[in-house]
Amino acid sequence: MPKFGKASLDRLATCHPDLQRLFNEVIKHYDCSVLCGHRTKQEQDAAVASGNSKTTWPMSKHNSLPSKAVDVAPYPIDFNDVKRFYMFVGIVRGIASQMGIKIRCGADWDGDLEVKDQNFHDLPHVELLE
């Protein structure tokens, strides 16, 4: 059974308890790595500058503590394997639904299960809906 490494556990620990519960369940079924939980102002500014985020400080759900957003990638990480990311998002959504945790994913921002209508693809991003 897969398990998180220390870096993933440390990043996940900065996240809301519901995200921790969700990904502690996901890892039992699918190997993945936590790339980012909470972001400081400097980290958020860098994410915007690099094009990895469109949301400025402090408006991102990554900016709260605990973070209401997390970036997670299927392991081993291959950002060019887009189909694998979409499959992983489906697994995460299914597990979240079973657990009663309401989320939104950067692969389908509007949650309509149509991914061709997205204008910003943030495939690792998962956030809590409030």
N, C-alpha and C positions, 0 to 999 in steps of 0.2 A: 504494500500500500504506500502511495506517495506521502510525503510529509514536507512541511515547509522547512527551509533552512533558517538560520539565525537572522539574516538580513530581511527576509520576508516576514518573519515573526515580529521583528522590531518595527517594521513599517506598518504591519497590520495592527499592532498595539496602539498606534496613533489614531485609529479609526473608531467610529461609533460602535458600540457593542453589537448592534444588529449586523453590521458589516463583518465584524469578527466572527459572529456565529455563522453567518452565511458562508464565508470562505473557509472556516474550519470544517464545514460540512462538504464544500466543493472539493477540497483537497483529498477527501476520502475517496472520491470518485474519478478525479482527473488531476493530473500533475500540473501545477501552475506556480508562477512566481509573482509575488507582490512587488510592483515596481515603485509605487508611490502611495502614501496615505496623506497625512497632513503636509501642507506646504507653507513654509514661511513666506514673508513678503518677497525676499530675495529669490527664493525658488519659484514663486508664482510669476514674478517679473521675467525670470529666465525662461519659463515655460511659454509665456506669451511671445517673448522675443524670438524663440526658436520655432514658433508656429505650432507647438504642441498643445497650446490652449488659446482660446479666444477671450477668456474671461479675466479681467484685471483684478488685482488685489483690492479689497478683500471679498469680492463677490463670488469667487469660486467656492464650491462646496468642499474643496480641498483645504480651504483656508480656516475653517472652524476647527476647534480642538475640543472634543475629538472630531476628526474629519468625517464629513458626511459623504465623502467620495473616496474611491480607491481605484488605482490602475493596476490591473492584473493581466498577465499574459500566460497563455498555455506554454508549458515547458516541454522540450527545449524551445527557447524563444527564437522565432523566425518572423520578423515583421513583414516579410514578403509573402508569407503564407496566409493570405487574407481569408481564404476559405476555412482554414483551421481556426482563425479568430472568430469567425461567424458561428462555427459549430460550437466553440467554447462558450460564446455568449448565450447560445440556446440552452446549453447545459446549465449555466449560471441562472438564467431566467427560470428554467424549470424547477431547479432546487429552491430558488427564492420563493416561487409561487407555492410550492409544497410547504415551505416553512412560514408562509404568511408575511414575508418581508417584501414590501413594495419597493421596486427599484426602477431605475431608468438607465439605459445603456447608451454609450456613445456610438454604437453601431446602428441604433434605431431610436433617435432622440424622441420622436413623437409616439413611439410604442405601437405603431400600426402594423408591424411585421413586414413592412415594405422598406427595404434598405436602399432602393434606387432613388428615393426622394430626399436623401440626406445631402446637405451641402458642406458638412464638416464631419469627417469620419474620424472618430476617436475610439478605435476598437478596444483598447484596454480599459476604458473608463466605465465604471459602475457607480451610481450614486443612489442614495436613499430618496424616495419620494416622500414628501411631507403632506 
